[in-house]
Amino acid sequence: MRNIILIILLTVISTSCLSKFSYNVNQEDILLRGSFYKIDTTKNLFIYHFKSDTIDGIFVKPIKDTIQNKTIAYKKVRTNKIYKLILTQQFYSGSLNINNSQESIYMDDLLIWNNHMNKTYFLDCKNIKGGLIDNKFQITKINR
């Protein structure tokens, strides 16, 4: 009987440890708690609108974003629920069409953000893949 209890206990402990994934955080990253008030979808993108105590922001994720680590307990993203977010706030022109004279960002021929919006545009949210979020992450390394 003790062996069975010990096996069950070890299984529960190992399962809870496996569901936490570690993320590397850079100086461009912001950690915050926020809630999504609107989630738009296009043919290829999820457009996330969120608010925290200090920031009204927006970021985009591809719909077909693949989950590589199957041990993470991803959950469906819902509006009006508070989540922990790891946001990256740097611009790059690799896959973005940035028009510097108007300070606008277009994706899929859709205006995502411009400098007239009262929002902050974020390049990425590291703990969201497609429409799913890992809200039980750990930070192990901060790259400065």
C-alpha positions in Angstrom: 0.0 0.0 0.0 2.8 2.4 0.8 4.5 1.7 -2.5 1.3 2.6 -4.4 0.9 5.8 -2.5 4.6 6.6 -3.2 4.2 5.9 -6.9 1.1 8.1 -7.1 2.8 10.9 -5.2 5.9 10.8 -7.5 3.7 10.8 -10.6 1.8 13.8 -9.5 5.0 15.7 -8.6 6.8 14.9 -11.8 3.7 15.8 -13.9 3.4 19.2 -12.3 7.1 19.9 -12.8 6.9 18.9 -16.5 4.1 21.3 -17.3 6.3 24.3 -16.5 8.5 25.6 -19.3 11.4 28.0 -18.9 11.7 31.1 -21.0 14.7 33.2 -21.6 14.0 36.9 -21.1 16.0 39.7 -22.9 16.2 43.3 -22.1 13.6 44.0 -24.8 11.1 41.9 -22.9 8.4 43.0 -20.5 6.7 40.8 -17.9 3.2 41.9 -17.0 -0.2 40.7 -16.0 -3.0 41.7 -18.4 -6.3 40.7 -19.8 -7.4 40.5 -23.4 -10.4 42.6 -24.2 -10.5 41.7 -27.9 -9.1 38.9 -30.1 -9.5 39.4 -33.8 -8.7 36.7 -36.4 -7.8 36.9 -40.1 -7.1 34.1 -42.5 -3.5 33.7 -41.0 -3.4 35.7 -37.8 -4.7 36.2 -34.3 -4.6 39.9 -33.3 -4.5 40.2 -29.5 -5.7 43.5 -27.8 -4.9 43.6 -24.1 -4.8 45.9 -21.1 -2.7 45.9 -18.0 -2.5 48.5 -15.2 0.0 50.5 -17.2 -0.2 49.5 -20.9 -2.9 49.2 -23.6 -1.2 46.9 -26.1 -1.5 44.8 -29.2 0.4 41.9 -30.7 0.0 39.4 -33.5 0.5 35.6 -33.6 0.2 33.3 -36.6 -2.8 30.9 -36.5 -0.7 28.0 -37.5 2.0 28.6 -34.8 3.1 25.1 -33.9 3.7 23.9 -30.3 7.0 22.2 -30.2 7.1 21.3 -26.5 4.2 18.9 -25.9 4.7 18.8 -22.1 3.5 22.4 -21.7 0.0 22.7 -20.4 -1.3 25.2 -23.0 -4.8 26.5 -22.5 -7.1 28.4 -24.9 -6.8 32.2 -24.6 -10.0 33.8 -23.4 -11.1 37.4 -23.2 -11.6 39.2 -19.8 -9.3 36.7 -18.0 -6.0 37.9 -16.4 -2.8 36.2 -17.8 0.9 36.6 -17.2 2.6 37.7 -20.5 6.2 37.8 -21.7 6.1 40.6 -24.3 8.9 41.6 -26.7 8.9 45.3 -27.7 11.3 45.7 -30.5 10.6 46.4 -34.2 12.4 44.6 -37.0 11.6 44.8 -40.7 12.1 41.1 -41.5 8.5 40.0 -41.9 6.8 43.2 -41.1 5.9 45.9 -43.6 6.8 49.1 -41.6 6.2 52.4 -43.3 8.4 54.7 -41.3 6.9 58.0 -42.6 3.5 57.1 -41.3 4.7 54.7 -38.6 2.2 52.0 -39.5 2.4 48.2 -39.4 0.5 46.1 -41.9 0.2 42.3 -42.0 -2.0 40.3 -44.4 -2.8 43.7 -46.1 -4.5 44.8 -42.8 -3.5 47.8 -40.6 -2.4 46.3 -37.3 -1.0 49.4 -35.6 -0.2 53.1 -36.3 1.2 55.9 -34.3 -2.3 57.5 -34.0 -3.6 54.5 -31.9 -3.3 54.9 -28.2 -1.7 51.4 -28.0 1.8 50.0 -27.7 2.7 47.5 -30.4 4.6 44.4 -29.3 6.6 42.2 -31.7 5.9 39.0 -29.8 4.3 37.3 -26.8 6.7 34.4 -25.9 4.2 32.3 -24.0 1.4 32.3 -26.6 1.3 29.9 -29.6 -1.5 30.5 -32.0 -4.7 30.7 -29.8 -3.1 28.9 -26.8 -1.2 30.3 -23.8 1.2 28.8 -21.2 0.3 30.7 -18.1 2.4 28.5 -15.7 5.8 29.4 -17.0 9.1 30.0 -15.2 11.8 32.5 -15.9 15.2 30.9 -15.6 17.6 33.3 -17.4 17.5 37.0 -17.9 19.8 38.1 -20.8 20.9 41.7 -20.4 
